[in-house]
Amino acid sequence: MKDPLLTLLQSKARYSDAELAETLNLSADEVATRIDAWEKDGTILGYQAVVDDDKAGEAGVTAFIEVTVTPERGGGFDRLAMRIARFDQVVSCYLASGGYDLLVVVSGKDLREVASFVSQKLSTLEGVISTATHFRLKAYKENGFIFETEELEGRLPVSP
Amino acid sequence: MDYTGKISRQVAGIPRSGIRDFFELVQGRDDVISLGVGEPDFATPWHIREAAIYSLEKGHTSYTSNLGLMSLRKEINRYVNDFFHVDYDPASEILITVGVSEAIDLALRALIDPGDEVIYHTPCYVSYLPSIRLAYGVGVDVPTAKRDDFALKAEMLEAAITPKTRVLMLNFPTNPTGAVMPDDELKKIAALCIKHDLIVITDEIYSELRYDEEEHLSIASLPGMRERTILLHGFSKAYSMTGFRLGYACAPAPLIEAMMKIHQYAMLCAPITSQAAALEALQNGDAAMNEMRESYHHRRDFTVKRLNEMGIDCHAPGGAFYVFPDIRPTGLSSKDFATKLLEAENVAAVPGDAFGSAGEGFLRCCYATSFDELKIAMSRMERFLGSL
């Protein structure tokens, strides 16, 4: 079973060790030890804020690119996938089942930048057979966070 | 018009709820952190809400059978079998009601004649005594005590039984104390019910919300008890569905038939949209329920720890989402403590005496509020205690 501390960190990464400890009824030392171990062994890759880019005033573009590739003897998809993933423009990169092989999420400051990345870098890679680029139009949910707050409207302050 | 004499003596004789008095104090104040609620702080899990919307989209807007949708009764039978280990026939032994509140009213009206005595344990949910009185019964209160973690003692129950006693009402885990019953004591109580030929109404609404690692034992599952027990349960607390108003009663067919007689004329049936939501809750709601229970568990531990740290004696209740700290050492009455706490620190918690005189000297604090708010509430309470 997944450690409740990891689950809590995924929504409350900014909590201090003391607050995490308080929430889970652990000692702050225990929390610090576990987090330290996870950071070292790569269980925790990093921490980030989940930002609504529209509100942040960032006019960037994001594209979802379906990439079909030729798997290699020995390495399968891994070598090429990692080669793609290492580009700074690539936000996420997954191997997927179905009609294509890799799903690559790319972000850039405008359409031209993303298009140029796809045509110049991605599609020219040895082993890439085809790409299909879908631009993001609107986001509704990101990493578990919904882009609209729900309220328990009308919950009475005192009830039986 | 002069309305004196226009209201029935029975209704006029029922005092105002202490909760309502306190509600009026709290209402109108800004920035109150409320530990005064009796419901979960989660919105109903989305898949359950979505099932209700889907049912509306499909045009399911008619009456259902008086007993409720057969599909839901079958699912309730499965669930009750798994969870309480008691088997009820969906065709004749399960009645779907508008919350457990309606089911309590139906059960009492179906069982008692004027003057019959009904035993209930206090502190208890605010509706028990009024519901007994509205059914022209006589409520006999058996107090539970802090030294027993607010469990009902069989010897106290036996002392309260008279030849007029017809019914025993149980509610474990209890609102407002969070108390649970030790299995051996519950068995003694079952034996007394058999010996004195009592019917038991057991309100199991909080039974999923237990944090003490014990498997929940319902009196209905004890030998010889199924035939004399009305098991009441619902969706409000475990699935965070209070506003859907949906509960159910499970009992032998003659008892359900008697309750149905009242239900069919007073209510006709429970709302079909809520029944659709409840079906989804039973079929696919376990994961969401477990997640919420985990969250309550953490918050219970935190609240109990903080209260004890600040010098308020508070035991860790086995269930529900309330703690019931002892504020007697402050020298204040429950009402004074709650009122001063509200005025000084804008924290609302319900005076224990709103749940019967056995609750005097205690405070009901509901920890089903966000962890961040709970932390602030505890700090404010600590500051308040320092000022006394």
Boltz contact constraints between the chains, C-beta under 6 A:
constraints:
  - contact:
      token1: [A, 23]
      token2: [B, 298]
      max_distance: 6.0
  - contact:
      token1: [A, 23]
      token2: [B, 371]
      max_distance: 6.0
  - contact:
      token1: [A, 25]
      token2: [B, 301]
      max_distance: 6.0
  - contact:
      token1: [A, 150]
      token2: [B, 43]
      max_distance: 6.0
  - contact:
      token1: [A, 152]
      token2: [B, 43]
      max_distance: 6.0
  - contact:
      token1: [A, 157]
      token2: [B, 26]
      max_distance: 6.0
  - contact:
      token1: [A, 157]
      token2: [B, 32]
      max_distance: 6.0
  - contact:
      token1: [A, 157]
      token2: [B, 34]
      max_distance: 6.0
  - contact:
      token1: [A, 157]
      token2: [B, 36]
      max_distance: 6.0
  - contact:
      token1: [A, 157]
      token2: [B, 348]
      max_distance: 6.0
  - contact:
      token1: [A, 158]
      token2: [B, 22]
      max_distance: 6.0
  - contact:
      token1: [A, 158]
      token2: [B, 23]
      max_distance: 6.0
  - contact:
      token1: [A, 158]
      token2: [B, 26]
      max_distance: 6.0
  - contact:
      token1: [A, 158]
      token2: [B, 36]
      max_distance: 6.0
  - contact:
      token1: [A, 159]
      token2: [B, 37]
      max_distance: 6.0
  - contact:
      token1: [A, 159]
      token2: [B, 38]
      max_distance: 6.0
  - contact:
      token1: [A, 160]
      token2: [B, 19]
      max_distance: 6.0
  - contact:
      token1: [A, 160]
      token2: [B, 38]
      max_distance: 6.0
  - contact:
      token1: [A, 160]
      token2: [B, 126]
      max_distance: 6.0
